[in-house]
Amino acid sequence: MSLHKKKLTLFAFFIITVLTVTAKTYFSYYVDFSLGVKGLVQNLILLMNPYSLIALVLSIFLFFKGKKAFWFIFIGGFLLTFLLYANVVYFRFFSDFLTFSTLNQVGNVESMGGAVSASFKWYDFAYFIDTIIYLFILIFKQKWLDKRVFSKKFVPVIMAASVALFFLNLAFAESDRPELLTRTFDHKYLVKYLGPYNFTVYDGVKTIQNNQQKALANEDDLTKVLNYTKQKRTEPNKEYFGAAKKKNVIKIHLESFQTFLINKKVNGEEVTPFLNKLSTGNEGYRYYPNFFHQTGQGKTSDSEFTMDNSLYGLPQGSAFSLKGDNTYQALPAILHQQQGYTSSVMHGDYKTFWNRDQVYRHFGIDKFYDATYYDMSEENLENLGLKDKEFFKESANYLAKEKEPFYSHLITLTNHYPFTLSPEDASIDKPNTGDSTVDGYVQTARYLDESLEEFVNELKEKGIYDDSVIMIYGDHYGISENHNKAMEKLLGEEITPAKFTDLNRTGFWLKIPGKEGTVDKTYAGQADVMPTLLHLMGIDTKNYLMMGTDLLSKDHNDTVPFRNGDFVTKDYKYVNGRIYDNKNNEPVTEKPSDFDARKQQAEKDLEMSDDVINGDLLRFYDNPDFDKVKPSQYKYEPGPKGQEKK
């Protein structure tokens, strides 16, 4: 009997595994995840939330006997660790957590290999030390194990205690964050209050519910959304309505661009001298410095989706990857049907990335110039694909051959995480923040700025520029909050949650032929671009379903919702459950009189948009101003300069 006492019992191995997986989870909370934990209650919740699901899952294996039981507990602990670590790596890159929806995007990983590898850290071995030790014991030191059967009558007690702990955790969470599971859109809230493992279960349930929503949707659901969006619609500005009718439209997508770079100097040099000029209002552009991205996990694809549909991306995954077979009333199709536009997208990556070759067909996009249309020689590549200067040079030639009027969308690549650039392409010295991501971002942003200037000059030389509407915008943030310390060095100020929200400004530049430029401080987001452009074209929007409102309208709605449920207005912002004054980013002591109405509107916007996408509600809509797109009529053949990527 004394011999058994010196051995590792199954229950002891269970307890140790629970504790070590929990310890790694705590490590991730304070080292890798930015959860915004404040106060005694939230710290207590954080201390409590990993245990319930870890113990519940691992307790199942206490029913097994002998060596098999040890191995099952080990495998269970390893899988939980793997889930945790996968979330850590994903969070470092996307500042978000893995969902079942994002697993549909694993095909993107191959093209983003450099970005993913840059997310690994030297201390990551800490997540797997216990795994190595346990594996060594199970293989080489089995004599240390007490293989007697654990009394099965105690297993239900452990399971019941785990479930009770979960509900206690949930009660604390609901007391601090009411309606946590029904109203919130922010994954960080859910992980902070429930832990990463319970979040995965929650996400699985939500994914099943969302997948069922399409089958259960009906015309009544559509009517509710149409009534809501018609109430939001604003009348166009008479001065601008029709001002750009049948003008060519060139939409330039600045990868990962944030407007804190505008007029920013590093080592005495302007980071973006050309965009600085466009931002003065003296170069014929209306510059919107208070223009925010509204993307979620889909990042670039979300920005494309929102700009062309005036709908928001999904709370999990990308609408491009998940809802590629939906019915849409997208901007390219509307322009074609109303004014005979041809449409194209140009991008130095392959057409299957983000499922674009499928989704674009549902948008009614006529031609997709993907990587097979460009010279993808090794010297022309950087990071994820074609360098911006090479991309713009070749794209200008394609634009010159487009049938007019055309609507063309150009997507840049070089200014993408992890922001690498060869020395011969770098024209500004890096800052010295000690963070390679932030330091590299300055160099790639300068390269993007130079590329844009060369492209504009090309358009002028080809006679395309003067009579075209030019739209320039940043698609999403480039620097996540994981790099706040380096950003504080770069900007010389503290990055609070309110300040980080300010950094989500990505800018919008709009050139309207025949109209003067200006700096327009209107608060707006990507959902507002589609109604703005339609009114510029002289197209009546009363029968189109859109969440945004016309930027040029005197009645423009300046509440800008974010995908996580936060929002910003011209006077204040709502971030992580708190209200901050825009003037000083200090917490507001007295709730603004319009706060409840604006908060309700932000939540309603997101809910209604999700209903449209998940329920595929536009399939029920017989819009008198729109004929449904037939995706089978669109096919994107590979170009002459390369082979299609399989």
N, C-alpha and C positions, 0 to 999 in steps of 0.2 A: 504493500500500500504506500509506503514511503517513497518508493521508486516513482509511482504515478504522480505523487505530489510535486516532484521535481520536473515533471514534464509539462509541456504546453497543452492545456486542455482545449477542446473545441470552443467552449464558451469564452475562454480567455483570448483565443485567437480572434473570435468574433468581436469582442470588446476592443482589442488592440486595433483591428482593422477599421472599426467604426471611428475610433479616436484619430488614427493617422489620416484617414480620408477627410475627416472634419478639420484637422489641423491644416491640411493642404488647402482646404476651402477658405479657412481664415486667412491663410497666407495670400491667397489670390485676392481676397477682399481688400486688403490693405496695401498690396504691392502692385497688382495689375488692374483691378477694376476701380473705376471712378464712380462710386455710388452716392456720393453726397450725403454721407451719414452724419447726422447731427443730434445731439441730445442723448439723455440717458435711455429713453424708451427705444430709440432706433438702434442704439448700440446693443441693448438687451435683445432686441429682435434679431440682430445680426448674429449674436452669440448663440441664439436658439435655433435658427432656421435650418442649418444643414442636417441636424441629427435625425429628424423624423424619417425622411425618405431613405437615408443611408441605412439606418437601423432596420427599417421595414424590409428593404430589399435583401439585405444580408441575412436577416433572421430566417428567411425562407430556407436557407441552406442548412440551418440547424436541424432540419428534419432528416438530413442524410446521415449516413454512417461512415465511420472510419476515415481513411485517407481521402475518399471522394468528397466528404464534407469540407475538409480543409481546402481542397483544390477549388471547389465551387465558391467558397467564401473569397478565396484569393482572386478568382476570375471576376467575381462580382465587384470586388474592390478595385481591380484594375480597370474594369469598364467604367465605373464611376469616375476614376481618376482620368481616364482618357476623355470622357465627356467634359470634365472640368478643364483639362488642358486645351482641348479643342476650342472651348469657349474663350480661354485666355488668349490664344493666338488670334482668334477671330476678333476679339475685342480690341486688341492692340492695333489692328488694321482698320476695322469698321466702327469702333467705339459702340458696339452693339453685341448682342448675344445670338448664338446659333438657334435657329428655329427649324422645324421640319420643312418649311417652305424653302429655306436657303439651301437645303440639301439638294433641291432640284437644280441648283446653280453650280454644282461641282464641276461641270464641264468648263466653267470659266477659270478654274484653278490652273490649268495647263498654261493658259495665256498670261497668268498673273504670277508665275513662279517666282520671279524676282521680288515682287511685292510681298508674297507670303514668306519667303525665306528671310526677308528683312524683319519679320515680326518675331523671330526667335531671339531669346535672350540668353546670356551666359549662365544665369542662375536657374534655368529651366530644369536642370537635373534634380532640383529640390522636389519637384513634383513626382519623381519616380524612385527616390532613394528607398522608400519602404517596399516598393514593388520588387526591387532587386534583392533586398534582404529576405523577403518572404519567399521569393523564387529559389534562392539559395538553400533555405531551410527545407522547403518542400522537395527539392531534388536530392540534396546531399546530406541532410541531417534529419531524416525521417524518424530516427530513434529519439529525437527530442519531443516527438508528438505523442500525446496521450490520445489514443484512437477510440477510447470508450465513447459510447453513444450518449449524447446530451439528452436529458429527460425531455421528451416531446411535450409533456404537459405544461412546461414553462414557455414553450415557443409562442402559443397564442397570447400569453401574458405580455411578452416582449412586443409582439405585434400590436396589441391593444394599447400599450404604453406609447408606441411610436405614433399611432393614429391620434391618440389623445394629445400628444405633444404637438402634432401638426395643427389641430384645432385650437390649441392654446396659442400657438404661434400666429394663427390666422386672426384670432380674437385681438391680440395685441396689435397686429398689423392694421386691422379694420378700425381700431380705436385711434390710431395715428394717421391713417389714410383711408377715410370712409369710401365705400364703393370701389375698393381696390380692384376687384376682379370683374367689375361690370362697366366701369367708366374710364379707367386709365388706358392710355395708349403707349406709355413709356415702358420698355422692357427693363430699364434700370430700376424703376420703382418695384417691379415684380421680383426681380432678383434680390434687391435690397430687403424686401419684406418677406419673401418666401424662400430664397436661396436658389441656386442654379438648377438643382435637381427637381424641386417642386415646380419651378418655372418650365422645365422641359415637359413635365406631365401636363401642366396647364396649357402649354402651347399645342401639345398633341390633341387635347380635347377641342381647343379652338380651331385647329386645322380641320378636324373632322366636321365640326359645325359649319365652317365656311364652305367646305366642299359639298355639304348637303344643301346649302343655301340656294344654289343655282337650280336644283331640282324642285325646290319648294317655292321659288319666286313666281310672282304673277303680275298682271297688269296693275293691280291695286298698289303694289310696291312702287311701280314706276310713277303712278299718279302722285303719290306722296312726295317723291323727289322732284317731279316737275313743278308741283305747286310751290315747293320750297325755293327752287332756283329762280322761278319767275318772280317771286317776291324780292329776291336779291338783285335782279337785273337792274342796271342803271341806264338812263338815257344817254346816248352819245353826245359828245361835244360837237355842236354844229360847225364850229370852225374847222374841226379835223375830220368829220364824217365824210368819207369818200375822197380825202386828200391824196390817198395813195392808190386809187383805183387802177387795177391792172398794171401796177408798177412791179418790177421784179423784186423778190424778197430774198435776201441773203442772211441767213441766221447762223451766227458764229458762236460755237460752244467752246468756252474757255475751260478746259479741264482743271478742276480743283482750285479755281481762282477765288480768292477772298479779297475784299476791298480794303483791308487794313494795309495792303501794299500800295494803294494809291497815295502818291506824294510821300511815300516812305523812303528814307535814305539809309543806306548801309555803307559804312566806310566812306561817307561823304558823297556817294553816288545814288541817284534815283534808281529804284529797282525797276519801275515801269514807266520810263519817260514818255512813250507813245500814248499809253492809256491815260497818263496824267494830262496830256494835251486834250484828249477826247473828253476828259472829265471837267473841263473848264466851262463848257457851254459855248465856247467860241469857235468850235470846229464843225458846227452844223449838227451836233448830237445833243439830244436830250439825255442827260445823265441822271440816273436815279440812284443816289448813294444809299438810300434806305430800302433797297431791294434785297429780299432774303430768299435763299433756297428753301424748298419745302420737301426735301427728299427724306426717304426712310432707308431701309436696308438695300433697296435697289440702286441707291446712289445715282450714277450717271443715267441709268435706264429710267429711274424715277423722274429725273429732270426732263428727259425727252418726253416721257409719258404725260407729265403735267403740262408742259409747254404746248403740246399738240392736242390735248383733250380737255384742259381745264378741270381735270380730276386729280386727286392725290394718289400717290403710290400706296401700296398696302401696308398694314402694320407689321406683317411678316412677309419676308421674301420680296420678290419683284413682280409687278404686274406683267412685265415682259415675259418672264419665265413661266408664270402660273396661269395667266389668263390670255394666252396668245390666240385662243380660238373664240374670243368674245366678239360681239358686235360693237363697233365704235362709230362715232361721228367726229372724226378727226379733222384737224385743220387742213391737211393736204387735200383730202377728199372734198371738203366744203369749197375750197378755193377752185378746185377743178370744176365742180358742178356749177358754181355760181358765176365764175369768170374765166373758165377755160385754161386754168393754170396747169403746167406740167410740174412735177415734183421730183426731187432727188435728195438722197442723203450721201454724203461723202465722208469716209472714215478709213484711216490707215490700219485697220484691223480686219479680221475675217468675219464674214457675214453671220456666222452662227453664234458669235459671242453675244450674250444676253438674248439669244433667240431672236435676233433682229430680223433675220430673213423670213421668219414666220409672222412676227408682229407687224412689220411694215406693210405686209400685204393687206392686213385688216385696217390699216390707216389709209390705204389707197395711194401709197407712195409708188410712183412710176418706175424709178430706177435707183439702184443701190450700188454706188461706186465703193466697193470694199477693197481690201488689200490686193486683190487680184488685178485691180486697175492701176496699181502704183508700182514703182520700181522698189522692190523690197530687198535690194542688195544689202549685204551686211553693213556697209558703211553708211547706209541711210536709216539704220535702225537704232533705237535707244529705248531701253526699258520695255514697255509693252508693245511697241510697234514702230511705225514710221515716224521719223522726226518731223516736227511741225513745219519747218521751213521747206522741206522736200514735199510734204503733203500739200501745203498751200500753193506751191509753185505749180504742181501738176493739176491741182483742183481748179486753179484759175483758167487753165487751158480747157478743161471740161466745161466750166461755166460759160465760156465764150461760145461753145457749140450748143448750149441748151436752147430748146424752143421757148420763145417768149410768149406770154409772161411766165416766169418760172418761180418756184418756191424751193430754195435749196438750203439744206442744213449741213454745215461743216463741223465735224467733231474732232477736236485736237486731242493729242495723247501725251506729249512729252512732259507736261507739268502734272505728272501722276506719281503717287506714292510708289516707290520710296524716293523719288526725286533725284535720280541719277543723271549725270551729264558728263560727257567726255571733256577733258581739259580744253581741247581745241574749239569746242562749241560754247564754252563758258566765257562770258564777257564782263562778269562782275565777280569780285572776290566774295567768298562766303563770309558771313558773320561768324563770330566765335562763341556760340551759345553752349557748345559742348554736346549738342544734339544733332546728329547727322541728318535727321529728317528735316528739322527746321532750317538748318544751314543749307542743305541741298535745295530746299523749296525756293529760297531767294534766287539761286542761280537758274533753276528751271523756269521760274516766273519771268525773269529777265529774258530768257530765250523765247518764251511764249510771246512776250511783248514785241520783241524784234521780229518774230515770225509774222505777227499780225500786221505790223507796219509794212513789211515787204508785200504782204498779200493785198493790203489796201492800195499800195502803189501799183501793183499788177492790175488790179481792177480799173484803176484810173487809166493806165496805159491802153487797156483793151476796150475802153469806152463803156464800161459796165457800171462804174461807180456812181456817177452823178445822178442818174435817173433810177436808182434802186433804193428800196428800203433796206437799211442795214440794221440788224439786231445783233448785239453782242451781249453775252451774259456768262457769268460763272455758274457751273452746274451744281456744285456742292462744296462743302468745306474741304480743304486740303490737309489742314493741321488739326488733328483731334485733340480732345482735352487731355489725352495721355501725355501731351507735350507742353503742358501749361508752364512748367518751370522754365523751359527754354524760351517760350513765348514771352514770359515776363522779362527775361533778359533782353529779348529783341525789342519789345515795345516799351520797356521801362515802367511798367505798371502791373499791379496785381491782377491776375485773371480770376475773378470771382465768377460764380454761375451766371450772374447778370451780364458781366463783361463778355463771357464766352458766347452768350446769346448774341451780343452785338457783333461778334466776330463771324457770325453766320450770314452777314451781309456778303452777297456775291456780285452785286452790281448789275445794272442793266443800262445799256447804251442804245439809243434809238435815233437813227437818222431818217427823217422824212423829207423826201425831195420837195423843195420849194418852201420849207419851213425852217425857221431859225432854231439854233440850239439854245439850251438853257440848262441850269442845274435845278432839277425838280426834286424837292425833298419829300414828296409823297411816299408814304409807307405802302409797300406792295410786296407781292410774292409771285412765284412762277405761274400760279394758276390765273393770274390777271393778264398774262400776255395774249392768250388766244382771243378773248373778247376785245382787247385793245386793237389787235391787228384786223379783226373782222370789221370793226367800225371804221378803221382807216381805209379799208377797201370799199366802204360804202355798203356793207352787207348787214342787213337787219338780223339781229341775234335773238329776237323774241321767241323763236321756236327751237333754239338750241339749248341743250342742257349743259350748263357750265357753272362751276363753283366760284370762279373769279369774277371780278368786275373791271370795266374799262378804266385803265389808268388815267386817261385824258378826260373822263367824265367828271363833272363838277360834284356828282354824287358818289364818286368812287368809295367803296367800303375799305377802310384802311386797317381793319383787323386782319392780321396775318397769322393764320394758324400754322403750327408746326406738327409734323407727323407724330410727335410724342405727346400731343395734347397741350403743350405750352402755346403761348401766342404773344404777339407784340402789337402795340398800337403807337400812334404818334406821341402819346404822353407817358405811357408806362408799358411794362412787360410783365408777363406772368410766367415764372420759371420755377420748376420743382415745388409747386404749391405755394409760392410766395410772390407778392407783387413788388416790383421795383420801379422807382421813378427814372425815366429816361435821362433826365438832366444830370444826375449824379450817381445813378445805379444804387442808391440807398433804398432799403426797404420802406415801403409806404406804410405810414402809421394808421391812416384812415382809408378804408376801401373806397375807391372811386365810384361815383354814382352809377356809371354805365358798366361797371365791371361784370356784374352777373349776366347782363344781356350779351356782352361780348364773349364771355366765357361759354355761355350756352351756344352762341353762334359758332364758335370755333369747334366745339364738340360736335355740333350738328353737321357742320361741313364735312368733318372726317367720317362721321357715321353714314351720312347720305352717300358720300363718294364710295365708301366701302360697299354699301348696299348695291350701288350701280354695278361695281366690278364683280363682286362675289356672286350676285344674282344674275349677271349678264342682262340687266334690265333694258338696255337699249334695243335688244332683239324684239321687244314688245312695242317699240315706239314707231308709229307711222307718221314721221315728221313730214309735213307738207312741203318743207323746204329742202328735203334731203332724201336721196335714194340710197338704200343700204348698199354698202360696198360688197362686191363679190370677190373674195380673196383669190379664187381660182384664176382670175383674169390677170394676176400679177405673178411674174416669175423673174427672179434675179439671176441672170446668167453670169458665170465667171468672166472676168475681164481678160484682156489680151496679154497682160504682163506677168501673170503668175498662175499657178495651179490652185484650184480650190482646196482649202484646208479640210481634211476629213476628220 
